[in-house]
């Protein structure tokens, strides 16, 4: 369609991923529960592969679903352009300082509008709009319906300054495939855009890409700093501007190489019951609620389109590894940017969905330093949403290793003096502890598992091999860690 494949082309990404051995093709897997179950089994492997489902019952060959696109360090490293074959340790090191760099460089890689792209190979409108013509997985047994959008990038735009936002807001099929609902929580940038559009014009434009390069899922599912378009941030990540096209109906920017997309309008009083859905907390905790229903004006797709799936659920799930890695990198940069000294690492653990368990490692410089680090991590905008446990540890403890973190808790924390509780903090309606109809506050526990500052000089020494000896052994016998 007049556009040479860019680095954001999903099909080029698939070719590279298959060549590296990180893609597994599966045929004949049903969209109702079986794709979700197969993906869940994959997430729990030592090294998950990306899964590409084809010959899905009830759909022509070529109508495909992709899952697990960011579920390992190998896939994350390649997807973010950081290198191939990266271990967890390599990936963490490669990400040090990157979020701050991407934020600073986003303006230099602003999205570029092009006249045409593969997204417009097929255009559907009017009576031809039917999402059930595409594979729409039912991911979990108790889900309230089929979801065509889980790895999606929902596009909204700020009506005041024109800056677009991408958000990974789930999309449920409604009205026998004629429409969809978009579930956007009130605190998200996309919801704020819609609210201002409603106030100004009584309706709001909305669009969504349902299949695209995984880096667009990364930026749509991560808290990119306010005022920066996720498109530009993605451009900074891969050092190339994202080619976008203007939606013919709304004018909203869509990835020119999107596999499958739609655009239309939402109105404040047009809603449908949505859910329940298996949430990232691991529970069906959101229930069924009325959410905005899209008046879909058009669907666009490539020949043989690929729907990018990223269903949540009990961790590990499709994007829990990605969120853990990205949130950890962004949190590390954010804490350092506050001026907090001595930060050696932050890790937002996958067991808590990349949000609810945060470990901060630091080299103590003064009395109260470890408490200060815990309070900053508990309420910094980069980490404040839905965290429940913030644990500070000394720099000799690897914050990524939950076993080491809990060892520090069990040997360096006196619960009588080293545990604080923060109340009425920023929670979520999907928190299984929030009762229906209640305000979604949460409480959080701050655990100081650092050695007491006044005892740094005489605290018992740790009984283990020193770092230099371990590094020598790892270099000489790498098979010990394989």
PyMOL commands that set and color helices and strands:
alter all, ss='L'
color gray80, all
select helices_A, chain A and resi 10-19+34-43+73-79+88-95+98-109+118-120+126-128+131-133+175-177+189-201+214-220+230-238+320-337+350-352+369-379+402-412+415-418+453-455+467-476+478-481
alter helices_A, ss='H'
color red, helices_A
select strands_A, chain A and resi 23-27+50-54+64-67+112-113+122-124+147-149+153-157+164-167+171-174+179-182+204-211+243-246+253-255+260-266+271-274+289-301+306-308+343-348+357-362+389-394+419-426+441-449
alter strands_A, ss='S'
color yellow, strands_A
deselect
rebuild
show_as cartoon
